[in-house]
Amino acid sequence: MSLRVSGYPLLCVLFLAQANFAPHFFDNGVGSTNGNMALFSLPEDTPVGSHVYTLNGTDPEGNPVSYHISFDPSARSVFSVDPNFGTITLVEELDREREDEIEATISISDGLNLVAEKVTILVTDANDEAPRFIQEPYVVQVPENPHSTKFAMDRHSGVLRLQPGATLDYEKARTHFVTVVAKDGGGRLRGADVVFSATATVTVNVEDVQDMAPVFVGTPYYGYVYEDTLPGSEVLTVVAMDGDQGKPNRILYSLMNGSDGAFEINETSGAIYVMQSPAQLRRDVYELHVQVTEVSSAGTPAAQAMVPVTIRIVDLNNHPPTFYGESGPQNRFELSMYEHPPQGEILRGLKITVNDSDQGANAKFNLRLVGPGGIFRVVPQTVLNEAQVTIIVENSAAIDFEKFKVLTFKLLAIEVNTPEKFSSTADVVIQLLDTNDNVPKFTSHYYVARIPENAPGGSNVVAVTAVDPDTGPWGEVKYSIYGSGADYFLIHSSSGMIYTQPWASLDAEATTRYNFYVKAEDMEGKYSLAEVFVTLLDVNDHYPQFGKRVQEKTMVLGTPVKIEATDQDAEEPNNLVDYSITHAEPANVFDIDAHTGEIRLKNSIRSLDALHNITPNGDRTWSLEVQAKDRGSPSFSTTALLRIDIVDTEMQSRSPMAAFLMQTKDNPMKAVGVLAGIMAIIVAITVLISTASFWRNKKSNKVLPVRRVLRKRPSPAPRTVRIKWLKFGRTKAADKFVLREDRPNENCNNNSLGSTPPPTAPAPPPPPSMGPAHWTVPTVSGSLAPRQPPRSPKPKAVGSPVQSALVSELRQKFEKKNVHNKAYF
């Protein structure tokens, strides 16, 4: 017998202070008469005092539990409960028409913890309204062939009896309802036969008798003994009740077999106690058989029942998982390895074991790595008791020395199915070793440099930089250059500085840009390329240049002449030229456009007469000193002497030949070229005609006579003027040329009118007339005649002033060419 205080075992109260878990109800589902009253319903005609339900629950520590039921203060207390056995009794009548649901709060307590649940009991309808006959006298008629029923009624006396062989069962049906029908003898009403009837219901309440065996409540039964449970502690309590609940008998409990002396049961309460320490228990699971026996009112044993009880010896979860190295428990593991190991490789340098000293489910735990994800995985992931830990490479690319010199993970072991979720961690530190896995990379794909074209040899151009993340010799970079534009440049193999060759002389006017490739290479030949663009900055190192230092121009009155100088510098503004007149006599005759070099007469000079008035001696030739100056810094300039002859448009329009000579006087070679071209075309046509005639005659094998058709020309024989250039000094324009008339040349035509001589054989052309040996110049033959008007043609004099000026210009050009011993004919 254990000492009890306030109805609870004193021993349990003491041990609940160590680790006490709350009790709980059993949920046995719909239709069950014991448990937590889940979905319980009760007919409204249930008699007061009836045992309607049994609360059933347990405490994990096996402490005795007590039951309670309570109601809202505003509601009726319909039920009462036995605190020890959980038997619920109806204490007030039910009436569904007034109250179809009853809300109550049931609770279970082990003395320290109280668990309460709110339940709803449904009240079902019953025919509880007594029938009432409203017509008298009553006549009860029972048909002669009523359906089979447990009851029979005398049709004459109205006595209700049980039929022979019929039995009542209190446990199956506590109340029976019999409907009695009373009919009259029938009669006629309004010409029809009618029968009136009335019904009444008879309620038959069944009284309980001892005819049922005891019933266990809350089955199946399981108990647990923990490693810290003391001998004499209660493991669990089994609960049984008399099946005859109307007048139940007292029951006694006993252990039949399976305990091996390790357990005992209280014969009146059903509490089972462990009598040995857990270390002395020989089995992990005990299967006990508990028998319950009814004791009659006379004190003699009556009906009996038996139930199995399972008791497990449970290990207490008091050991967390622990990591072990080769020398014992360890929480830090270190390893050195090269970067980028093969996929799936095992880190064999780690010797890790994990162990949980608990038993069963308490020794089951999971393993995982906490750290940079996707790099490694751990095997196994779930462990029972003990395992060897293996770490496998999952992502080789992520194991990069250039990103992480050290990889640090936490190896975590955490229990799976325990409420405590004990866990432990160990640090895994991996020192990565470098390999040559990177290519040198330039900081840019392109390098652009600008240097002045006059930079001396060996000048720095641009520094290129390539980075190889590898360490040691693998990270050393060597530079080199190649390509068609690299001839003028060198590169320092270590620093990447590009500079010009010592002998290089750069010229922006010849080449403005160089491009080539630079190569960065490590010791194993891994390399990358970048392109270098070097632009030469133009320096003002060229003077503007005129075509000739002394130039002669012929200006038609009202039309500008242009002088042009070129600057060989490559870029603006170094190659832009501005023009100015630095000296002129007289100074008030000409203006010059500073940008184009066009020279014009001043706006006040509109005729030759006005020009002669301001010119000494009335000369039409003027000398100007013209300057061409570039816009560079510093600026360079060049001067040229310009001699200008001025004529008016009337004089120029008198002869086409004069116009041609005016156009070509500045370039006599142009006139010679035109004449030579015409002669070449004539010769080519002659050769083609001769060749065609030859082949035609050869095919016909005969020689055809040459026939010439001579036609009489309506125009007179032309007059041929041969002009000879003479050496002369600079005098007035009228003295610059001499005209000499030769005999008419029969081979030439002119536009003069006269008699036409008969055709004669052509005479060979006369040899060119020669002057003194020092002034030997070629001669030009031609006719100088103006165009004839359509109606009244009048020949012009050969020696007009315009022709004389043009001939003078051409003569001077040929003389200068002859002085330099250059033959043009």
C-alpha positions in Angstrom: 0.0 0.0 0.0 1.3 3.5 -0.9 0.7 6.5 1.2 -1.8 8.9 -0.3 -2.2 12.6 0.3 -5.4 14.2 -0.7 -6.3 11.2 -2.7 -3.0 11.1 -4.7 -0.1 8.7 -4.2 2.7 10.6 -2.3 5.4 8.8 -4.2 4.1 10.0 -7.6 4.0 13.6 -6.4 7.6 13.5 -5.5 8.8 12.2 -8.8 6.5 14.3 -10.9 8.7 17.2 -9.9 11.5 15.7 -12.0 9.8 15.2 -15.3 6.0 15.2 -15.4 4.0 14.9 -18.6 0.4 15.9 -18.8 -2.2 13.1 -18.9 -4.5 12.7 -21.8 -7.9 11.2 -22.8 -8.3 8.3 -25.1 -10.2 9.1 -28.3 -12.1 5.9 -29.2 -14.2 7.5 -31.9 -17.9 7.4 -32.8 -20.1 4.9 -31.0 -17.7 4.3 -28.2 -19.0 4.5 -24.6 -15.6 5.3 -23.1 -12.9 7.8 -23.9 -13.3 11.6 -24.3 -17.1 11.8 -25.2 -16.2 12.7 -28.8 -19.4 12.8 -30.9 -21.4 11.3 -28.0 -25.3 11.4 -28.3 -27.9 10.5 -25.8 -31.7 9.9 -26.2 -33.9 12.4 -24.3 -35.7 9.6 -22.6 -32.6 8.3 -20.8 -33.6 7.7 -17.2 -32.1 9.9 -14.5 -29.4 7.9 -12.7 -28.4 5.9 -15.8 -24.7 5.3 -16.3 -24.3 6.8 -19.8 -20.5 7.0 -20.4 -17.1 6.4 -18.9 -14.3 8.9 -19.2 -11.0 7.1 -19.9 -7.5 8.4 -20.1 -3.9 7.8 -18.9 -0.9 9.5 -17.6 2.5 8.9 -19.3 4.2 8.5 -15.9 1.6 6.0 -14.9 0.3 8.3 -12.1 -3.4 7.8 -11.1 -5.7 10.2 -12.7 -9.0 11.8 -11.7 -11.9 12.9 -13.9 -14.1 16.0 -13.7 -17.0 17.5 -15.6 -18.3 21.0 -15.4 -21.0 23.2 -17.1 -21.5 26.8 -17.8 -22.8 28.6 -14.7 -26.0 29.6 -16.7 -26.7 26.0 -17.7 -28.0 23.0 -15.9 -25.6 20.4 -14.5 -27.0 17.4 -16.3 -24.3 14.9 -15.5 -22.1 13.8 -12.7 -18.8 11.9 -12.8 -17.0 9.5 -10.6 -13.6 11.1 -10.2 -11.8 7.8 -9.8 -13.5 5.6 -12.4 -14.7 8.3 -14.8 -18.3 6.9 -14.8 -20.7 9.6 -16.0 -24.3 9.4 -14.7 -27.4 11.3 -15.8 -28.7 13.4 -12.9 -31.4 15.5 -14.6 -34.0 14.7 -17.1 -33.4 15.5 -20.7 -35.9 17.2 -22.9 -34.9 17.6 -26.6 -37.7 20.0 -27.2 -36.2 22.4 -24.7 -32.5 21.6 -25.1 -31.1 19.6 -28.0 -27.4 20.1 -27.2 -25.5 20.0 -23.9 -22.1 21.7 -23.7 -19.7 20.5 -20.9 -16.1 20.6 -20.1 -14.4 17.4 -19.1 -10.9 17.2 -17.6 -8.3 14.8 -16.5 -5.7 15.4 -13.9 -2.7 13.6 -12.5 -2.5 15.9 -9.5 -0.1 18.3 -11.1 -1.3 18.7 -14.6 -4.9 19.3 -15.7 -6.0 18.8 -19.2 -9.5 20.0 -20.1 -11.6 19.5 -23.3 -14.8 21.1 -24.3 -17.4 18.6 -25.5 -20.9 18.8 -27.0 -23.5 16.0 -26.2 -26.3 15.7 -28.7 -29.8 14.9 -27.3 -31.8 12.7 -29.7 -35.5 12.7 -29.9 -37.8 10.2 -28.2 -41.6 9.7 -28.2 -42.0 11.0 -24.7 -45.4 12.5 -25.1 -48.1 10.4 -23.6 -50.9 9.6 -26.0 -54.2 11.1 -25.1 -57.6 9.8 -26.1 -60.0 12.6 -26.6 -63.1 10.4 -27.3 -64.8 8.1 -24.9 -65.6 5.4 -24.4 -62.3 3.9 -25.7 -62.6 0.8 -27.8 -59.2 -1.0 -28.3 -58.9 -3.3 -31.2 -55.9 -5.5 -31.9 -55.7 -7.1 -35.4 -55.5 -10.7 -35.5 -52.4 -10.8 -37.6 -50.2 -8.2 -36.0 -46.5 -8.1 -37.0 -44.1 -10.1 -34.9 -43.1 -8.2 -31.8 -41.8 -8.9 -28.3 -45.2 -7.8 -26.9 -48.7 -9.0 -27.3 -52.0 -7.4 -26.2 -55.3 -9.0 -25.3 -57.6 -7.4 -27.8 -60.5 -7.5 -25.3 -58.9 -6.7 -22.0 -56.1 -4.5 -23.2 -53.5 -6.4 -21.1 -49.9 -6.1 -22.5 -47.7 -9.2 -22.2 -44.4 -10.5 -23.4 -44.8 -13.1 -26.1 -43.6 -16.6 -25.3 -39.9 -17.0 -26.0 -39.2 -13.3 -26.1 -36.4 -11.9 -23.9 -35.4 -8.4 -22.9 -31.8 -7.1 -22.7 -31.0 -4.1 -20.7 -27.6 -3.6 -22.3 -29.2 -3.5 -25.8 -32.4 -1.7 -25.1 -33.4 -0.1 -21.8 -36.8 1.1 -23.0 -39.4 -0.3 -25.4 -42.3 1.6 -26.9 -45.5 -0.2 -27.8 -48.1 1.5 -29.9 -51.7 0.6 -29.1 -54.4 1.3 -31.7 -58.1 1.6 -30.7 -60.7 1.4 -33.4 -64.5 1.8 -33.2 -66.9 -0.7 -34.8 -67.4 1.5 -37.8 -70.6 2.9 -39.2 -72.0 5.0 -42.0 -71.4 8.7 -42.4 -73.1 10.6 -45.2 -73.8 7.5 -47.0 -70.3 6.0 -46.6 -68.8 3.4 -44.2 -66.1 4.9 -42.0 -64.0 3.6 -39.1 -62.4 6.0 -36.5 -59.3 5.0 -34.5 -57.0 6.4 -31.9 -53.4 5.4 -30.9 -51.5 5.4 -27.6 -47.9 4.5 -26.9 -46.9 2.4 -24.0 -43.4 2.8 -22.6 -41.8 -0.3 -21.2 -38.7 0.3 -19.1 -36.3 -2.7 -18.7 -34.7 -3.3 -15.4 -31.1 -4.4 -15.4 -30.0 -7.9 -13.9 -26.6 -9.5 -13.6 -26.1 -11.2 -16.9 -23.1 -9.4 -18.4 -19.3 -9.9 -18.0 -17.0 -7.0 -16.9 -15.8 -4.6 -19.6 -12.3 -3.0 -19.8 -12.3 0.7 -20.6 -9.6 2.5 -22.6 -8.0 -0.5 -24.3 -5.5 -1.3 -25.6 -3.2 -0.7 -22.6 0.5 0.4 -23.0 2.9 1.3 -20.3 6.5 2.6 -20.3 9.3 2.2 -17.8 12.2 4.7 -18.2 15.8 4.2 -17.2 15.4 6.5 -14.3 12.2 4.9 -13.0 12.5 3.8 -9.4 11.2 0.4 -8.1 7.6 0.6 -6.7 6.6 3.3 -9.2 3.2 3.0 -10.9 3.4 2.3 -14.6 -0.2 2.5 -15.7 -3.8 1.7 -14.5 -6.3 -0.6 -16.2 -10.0 0.3 -15.7 -12.9 -2.2 -15.9 -16.5 -2.0 -15.0 -19.5 -4.4 -14.7 -21.3 -4.9 -17.9 -24.5 -4.6 -16.0 -24.5 -0.9 -15.4 -27.9 -0.7 -13.9 -26.8 -2.5 -10.7 -23.0 -3.1 -11.1 -21.1 -5.6 -8.9 -17.7 -4.8 -7.3 -14.7 -6.0 -9.4 -11.2 -7.2 -8.5 -8.0 -7.1 -10.6 -5.2 -9.6 -10.8 -2.1 -10.4 -12.9 -2.3 -13.8 -14.5 1.1 -14.3 -16.2 4.0 -12.5 -18.1 5.3 -10.4 -15.2 8.2 -12.6 -14.1 7.9 -11.0 -10.7 8.8 -7.6 -12.1 5.3 -6.1 -11.9 2.4 -6.2 -9.5 -1.2 -4.9 -9.7 -3.5 -3.3 -7.1 -6.5 -5.6 -7.0 -9.0 -2.8 -6.4 -7.7 0.2 -8.4 -6.1 -1.8 -11.3 -2.8 0.2 -10.9 0.3 -1.8 -12.1 3.7 -1.1 -10.4 7.2 -2.0 -11.4 9.0 -3.8 -8.6 12.6 -3.8 -10.0 15.0 -1.2 -11.3 15.1 -0.8 -15.1 18.7 -2.1 -15.1 17.4 -5.4 -13.6 14.7 -5.9 -16.2 15.7 -8.6 -18.6 13.4 -7.8 -21.5 12.7 -4.7 -23.5 9.0 -5.5 -23.8 6.7 -7.3 -21.2 3.3 -8.7 -22.3 1.1 -8.9 -19.1 -2.4 -10.4 -18.8 -4.8 -8.7 -16.3 -7.9 -10.5 -15.2 -10.9 -8.7 -13.7 -13.5 -10.6 -11.6 -17.0 -9.5 -10.5 -17.9 -10.1 -6.8 -21.6 -10.6 -6.3 -23.6 -9.1 -3.5 -23.3 -12.4 -1.7 -19.4 -12.1 -1.9 -18.9 -14.9 -4.4 -16.9 -14.6 -7.6 -19.1 -14.0 -10.6 -18.3 -13.1 -14.3 -14.7 -12.6 -15.3 -12.8 -10.9 -18.2 -9.1 -10.7 -19.3 -7.1 -8.0 -21.2 -3.4 -7.9 -22.4 -1.1 -5.1 -21.2 2.1 -4.1 -23.0 4.9 -2.5 -21.0 8.1 -1.2 -22.8 11.4 -0.5 -21.2 12.2 2.9 -22.6 15.6 4.5 -22.9 15.7 8.1 -21.6 16.9 10.5 -24.2 19.8 12.1 -22.2 22.7 11.8 -24.7 23.2 14.2 -27.6 25.0 13.0 -30.8 28.8 13.3 -30.4 31.5 13.6 -33.1 34.7 11.6 -32.7 38.1 11.8 -34.3 40.9 9.2 -34.2 41.8 10.2 -30.7 38.4 10.7 -29.2 35.6 13.3 -29.1 36.4 16.2 -31.4 34.6 19.3 -32.6 37.1 20.6 -35.2 38.4 18.7 -38.3 41.0 20.2 -40.7 42.1 19.1 -44.2 44.3 20.5 -47.0 43.4 19.8 -50.6 44.0 21.2 -54.1 41.3 23.3 -55.7 38.9 21.8 -58.3 39.1 18.1 -57.3 37.2 15.6 -59.4 33.4 15.5 -59.1 32.4 12.9 -56.6 35.8 12.6 -54.9 35.7 11.6 -51.2 37.6 13.8 -48.7 39.7 10.9 -47.4 41.8 13.0 -45.1 38.8 13.5 -42.8 38.3 10.7 -40.2 35.0 11.5 -38.6 32.7 9.2 -36.5 29.4 10.3 -35.0 27.6 8.4 -32.2 24.5 8.7 -30.0 24.6 6.6 -26.8 20.8 6.5 -26.4 18.7 3.5 -27.6 16.0 3.1 -30.2 14.3 6.2 -31.5 16.3 8.4 -29.2 19.5 7.4 -31.0 18.2 8.4 -34.5 19.5 11.7 -35.9 20.2 13.5 -39.2 23.5 14.8 -40.6 23.9 17.8 -42.8 26.5 20.4 -43.7 25.9 24.0 -42.9 27.9 26.5 -45.1 28.3 27.4 -48.7 25.6 25.4 -50.5 26.0 22.9 -53.2 29.8 22.3 -52.8 29.9 19.2 -50.7 27.4 16.6 -49.5 27.5 14.4 -46.5 26.8 10.6 -46.3 24.9 9.2 -44.6 22.2 11.7 -44.0 20.3 9.7 -41.4 22.1 7.7 -38.6 20.9 5.2 -36.0 23.3 5.1 -33.1 26.7 5.4 -34.9 28.1 5.9 -38.4 31.3 6.8 -40.2 30.9 10.3 -41.8 31.9 10.7 -45.5 32.1 14.1 -47.3 31.9 14.0 -51.1 32.7 16.7 -53.7 29.5 18.0 -55.2 30.5 21.1 -57.2 34.2 21.1 -58.3 34.0 24.5 -60.0 33.0 26.2 -56.7 36.1 24.9 -55.0 38.3 27.8 -56.3 41.4 29.0 -54.5 41.0 32.4 -56.0 37.6 32.8 -54.4 38.1 31.0 -51.1 41.5 30.3 -49.6 39.7 28.5 -46.8 36.3 26.7 -46.9 34.6 26.4 -43.5 31.5 24.2 -42.8 29.7 23.1 -39.8 28.8 19.5 -39.6 25.4 19.3 -37.8 23.8 16.2 -36.1 20.3 16.7 -34.8 17.9 14.1 -33.4 14.8 13.3 -35.5 12.0 11.9 -33.3 12.6 13.2 -29.9 11.0 16.2 -28.3 14.3 17.4 -27.0 15.9 17.5 -30.5 19.4 17.2 -29.0 22.1 18.3 -31.5 25.8 18.9 -31.8 28.2 20.5 -34.3 31.7 20.1 -35.5 33.7 22.6 -37.6 35.2 21.3 -40.9 38.0 23.6 -42.1 39.4 22.9 -45.6 42.6 24.7 -46.6 42.7 25.0 -50.4 45.9 24.7 -52.4 46.4 26.7 -55.6 46.7 25.2 -59.1 47.3 26.9 -62.5 43.7 27.0 -63.4 43.4 30.6 -64.6 44.3 32.4 -67.8 46.0 35.9 -67.6 43.3 38.5 -68.4 43.9 42.0 -69.5 42.1 44.8 -67.6 40.7 45.9 -71.0 40.1 44.3 -74.4 41.4 47.5 -76.1 44.1 50.0 -75.2 44.2 53.3 -76.9 47.2 55.6 -76.8 48.1 59.0 -78.3 51.6 60.2 -78.8 53.0 63.2 -80.7 54.6 62.3 -84.0 57.9 64.0 -83.0 58.3 61.8 -79.9 61.9 60.5 -79.7 62.8 56.9 -79.9 62.2 55.0 -76.7 59.3 57.1 -75.6 56.6 55.5 -73.4 53.4 54.8 -75.2 51.0 53.0 -72.9 51.2 50.4 -70.1 49.0 47.3 -70.4 48.1 45.2 -67.5 47.0 41.6 -67.3 46.1 39.8 -64.1 46.5 36.1 -63.4 44.7 35.2 -60.1 46.9 32.2 -59.6 49.7 32.4 -57.0 53.4 31.9 -57.2 55.0 31.2 -60.6 51.6 30.4 -62.1 50.6 34.0 -61.5 53.6 35.6 -63.2 52.7 37.2 -66.6 55.0 37.8 -69.5 54.1 40.3 -72.2 54.8 40.3 -75.9 53.5 42.1 -79.0 53.0 41.1 -82.6 51.2 42.2 -85.7 51.8 44.3 -88.7 51.8 47.5 -86.8 54.2 46.4 -84.0 57.4 47.0 -85.9 57.9 50.5 -84.4 57.2 49.4 -80.8 58.7 47.3 -78.0 57.1 46.0 -74.8 58.7 45.4 -71.4 58.1 41.7 -70.8 57.4 42.1 -67.1 55.9 45.6 -66.6 53.8 45.7 -69.8 55.0 49.1 -70.7 54.9 49.7 -74.5 57.5 52.2 -75.9 58.8 53.1 -79.3 61.8 51.5 -80.9 65.0 53.5 -80.3 65.4 54.1 -84.0 61.7 54.8 -84.7 60.9 58.1 -86.5 57.2 58.5 -86.5 55.4 60.6 -89.1 51.7 61.4 -88.8 51.6 62.5 -92.4 52.7 59.0 -93.5 50.8 56.8 -91.0 48.3 58.3 -88.5 47.5 55.1 -86.6 49.1 51.8 -85.7 47.3 48.8 -84.3 48.8 45.5 -83.1 48.2 42.8 -80.5 49.6 42.4 -77.0 49.9 38.9 -75.5 49.9 38.0 -71.8 51.2 34.5 -71.1 51.9 32.5 -67.9 54.6 29.9 -67.4 52.5 27.1 -68.8 51.5 28.9 -72.0 48.0 30.0 -71.0 47.5 33.4 -72.6 45.0 36.0 -73.6 45.2 38.9 -76.1 44.3 42.5 -76.3 44.4 45.0 -79.1 46.4 48.2 -79.0 45.6 51.3 -81.0 48.3 54.0 -81.2 47.3 57.3 -82.8 50.0 59.8 -83.8 49.2 63.4 -82.8 50.0 65.7 -85.6 52.7 68.3 -84.9 53.0 71.4 -87.0 56.3 70.4 -88.6 55.6 71.4 -92.3 55.6 74.8 -94.0 52.9 75.7 -96.4 54.3 75.2 -99.9 53.4 76.9 -103.1 53.7 75.1 -106.4 56.3 77.6 -107.5 58.1 80.4 -105.7 57.4 82.7 -108.7 54.1 82.4 -110.4 52.5 84.2 -113.4 48.8 84.5 -113.8 46.5 86.2 -116.3 43.5 87.8 -114.9 40.4 88.6 -116.9 38.9 91.8 -115.7 36.1 90.9 -113.2 37.3 87.3 -112.7 39.6 86.3 -109.8 42.8 84.3 -110.1 43.6 81.8 -107.4 46.9 81.0 -105.8 47.2 77.8 -103.7 49.6 76.5 -101.2 49.5 73.1 -99.5 50.5 72.1 -96.0 51.6 68.5 -95.6 50.7 68.3 -91.9 48.1 65.5 -91.2 45.5 67.3 -89.1 43.7 70.5 -88.6 44.6 73.3 -87.8 48.1 72.5 -88.7 47.2 72.0 -92.4 44.9 74.9 -92.7 46.3 77.8 -94.7 45.5 81.5 -94.6 46.6 83.8 -97.4 47.6 87.4 -97.3 49.3 90.0 -99.6 52.5 91.1 -97.8 53.7 93.5 -100.5 52.3 94.9 -103.7 53.1 97.9 -106.0 50.9 99.7 -106.1 49.3 98.5 -102.9 45.7 99.6 -103.6 45.0 97.3 -106.6 44.3 93.8 -105.3 42.3 92.0 -102.5 42.9 88.4 -101.5 40.5 86.0 -99.8 42.3 84.7 -96.7 40.8 81.2 -96.9 40.6 80.4 -100.6 43.6 82.4 -102.0 41.4 84.1 -104.6 42.9 87.4 -105.8 40.5 90.1 -107.1 40.8 93.6 -108.2 39.4 96.1 -105.7 35.8 96.9 -106.2 36.7 100.5 -107.3 38.6 99.1 -110.4 36.0 98.2 -113.0 37.9 98.8 -116.3 41.3 98.7 -117.8 41.3 102.5 -118.1 40.7 102.8 -114.4 43.6 100.4 -113.9 45.9 102.3 -116.2 45.2 105.5 -114.3 46.6 104.1 -111.1 49.4 102.1 -112.6 52.8 103.6 -113.5 53.4 103.7 -117.2 50.0 102.0 -117.9 51.5 98.5 -117.6 49.2 95.5 -117.4 51.6 93.3 -115.4 51.8 93.6 -111.6 54.0 91.8 -109.1 52.6 90.7 -105.7 54.2 89.0 -102.7 51.7 86.6 -101.3 52.1 84.8 -97.9 50.6 81.4 -97.0 50.5 80.9 -93.3 49.3 77.8 -91.5 47.2 77.8 -88.3 49.5 75.6 -86.2 51.3 76.5 -83.1 53.9 77.6 -83.6 52.8 78.9 -87.0 54.8 78.6 -90.2 54.6 80.7 -93.3 55.9 80.8 -96.9 55.9 83.6 -99.5 55.7 83.5 -103.3 56.1 86.1 -106.0 53.0 86.5 -108.2 53.0 88.3 -111.6 49.6 89.1 -112.9 48.7 90.2 -116.5 45.2 91.7 -116.7 43.0 91.6 -119.8 39.4 92.4 -120.4 36.6 90.1 -121.6 36.3 91.9 -125.0 39.8 91.2 -125.9 39.5 87.6 -124.8 36.4 86.9 -126.9 37.9 87.9 -130.2 39.4 84.5 -131.1 38.8 80.9 -130.0 42.5 80.3 -130.3 43.1 83.3 -128.0 40.7 81.8 -125.5 42.5 78.5 -125.6 45.9 80.2 -125.2 44.5 82.2 -122.3 43.4 79.1 -120.5 46.7 77.3 -121.1 49.1 80.1 -120.7 49.8 79.1 -117.1 50.4 75.5 -118.1 52.0 75.3 -121.6 52.3 71.6 -121.3 48.5 71.4 -121.4 48.5 72.9 -124.9 51.2 70.6 -126.1 49.4 67.7 -124.7 46.1 68.6 -126.5 48.0 68.9 -129.8 49.8 65.7 -129.3 46.6 63.9 -128.5 44.9 65.1 -131.7 47.9 64.0 -133.7 47.8 60.6 -132.1 44.2 60.1 -132.9 44.8 61.0 -136.5 47.7 58.6 -136.8 45.6 55.8 -135.2 42.7 56.3 -137.6 45.1 56.3 -140.5 46.7 53.0 -139.3 43.3 51.4 -138.9 42.1 52.4 -142.3 45.3 51.2 -143.9 45.2 47.9 -142.1 41.6 47.3 -143.2 42.4 48.1 -146.8 45.3 45.7 -146.7 43.4 42.8 -145.4 40.5 43.5 -147.9 42.8 43.5 -150.8 44.7 40.5 -149.6 41.5 38.5 -149.5 40.5 39.5 -153.0 44.1 38.7 -154.4 44.2 41.8 -156.4 45.5 45.3 -156.0 43.0 48.0 -156.5 44.1 51.3 -158.0 44.3 54.3 -155.8 41.8 56.8 -156.8 41.7 60.3 -155.4 38.7 62.6 -155.7 39.6 66.2 -155.5 36.8 68.6 -154.8 36.9 72.3 -155.4 36.7 74.3 -152.2 34.6 77.4 -152.2 36.9 79.2 -149.7 40.1 81.0 -150.8 43.5 79.6 -150.0 44.3 80.0 -146.3 47.0 82.3 -145.0 49.3 80.5 -142.6 50.9 82.4 -139.8 54.0 81.0 -138.2 54.8 82.5 -134.9 58.3 82.3 -133.5 59.0 82.8 -129.9 61.8 85.2 -129.2 63.8 86.0 -126.2 62.8 89.3 -124.7 63.2 91.3 -121.5 60.3 92.6 -119.5 59.0 95.6 -121.3 55.6 96.8 -122.2 53.0 94.2 -123.4 53.2 95.4 -127.0 56.9 94.6 -127.2 56.7 91.1 -125.8 56.1 89.3 -129.1 57.1 89.4 -132.8 54.8 88.2 -135.6 56.3 86.9 -138.9 54.1 86.0 -141.9 55.2 83.0 -144.0 54.0 82.0 -147.4 50.6 80.4 -147.5 50.7 76.8 -146.8 48.6 74.7 -149.2 48.1 72.0 -146.6 46.3 74.3 -144.2 42.9 75.9 -144.2 41.9 79.1 -142.6 38.7 81.0 -142.4 39.8 83.8 -144.9 37.9 84.3 -148.1 39.7 84.2 -151.5 40.2 82.3 -154.8 40.7 78.6 -154.7 43.8 77.2 -156.4 43.6 73.9 -158.2 44.5 70.9 -156.1 48.2 70.0 -156.0 50.2 67.2 -154.3 50.8 68.0 -150.7 54.2 69.5 -149.9 56.1 68.3 -146.8 55.9 70.7 -143.9 58.8 73.1 -143.4 61.2 72.5 -140.6 60.7 74.5 -137.5 62.5 77.8 -137.6 65.2 78.0 -135.1 66.5 81.1 -133.2 69.8 81.5 -131.6 71.2 78.3 -130.0 70.7 79.5 -126.4 67.0 80.2 -126.8 66.0 77.2 -128.8 62.3 76.6 -128.2 59.7 74.7 -130.1 57.4 76.6 -132.4 53.6 76.4 -132.7 51.9 76.8 -136.1 48.3 77.7 -136.4 45.8 80.2 -137.6 44.9 83.1 -135.4 41.6 84.3 -136.7 38.4 85.2 -135.0 35.1 83.6 -135.6 33.3 85.0 -138.6 29.9 86.6 -138.2 27.1 84.7 -140.0 26.2 87.4 -142.6 29.1 89.8 -143.0 32.4 88.0 -142.1 35.3 90.3 -141.6 38.8 88.9 -141.0 40.6 90.1 -138.0 44.2 91.2 -138.0 46.6 88.5 -136.8 48.5 90.7 -134.5 45.8 91.7 -132.0 46.9 92.8 -128.5 45.2 89.7 -126.8 47.0 87.3 -129.1 50.2 89.1 -128.5 49.9 88.8 -124.7 49.0 85.1 -124.9 51.9 84.3 -127.2 54.2 86.2 -124.9 53.1 84.1 -121.9 53.6 80.8 -123.8 57.0 81.9 -125.1 58.2 82.7 -121.5 57.0 79.3 -120.3 58.9 77.4 -123.0 62.0 79.4 -122.4 62.1 78.5 -118.7 61.6 74.8 -119.6 64.4 75.0 -122.1 66.8 76.5 -119.6 66.4 73.4 -117.5 67.3 71.2 -120.5 63.9 69.5 -120.6 62.6 68.6 -124.1 58.9 68.5 -124.6 58.7 67.8 -128.4 
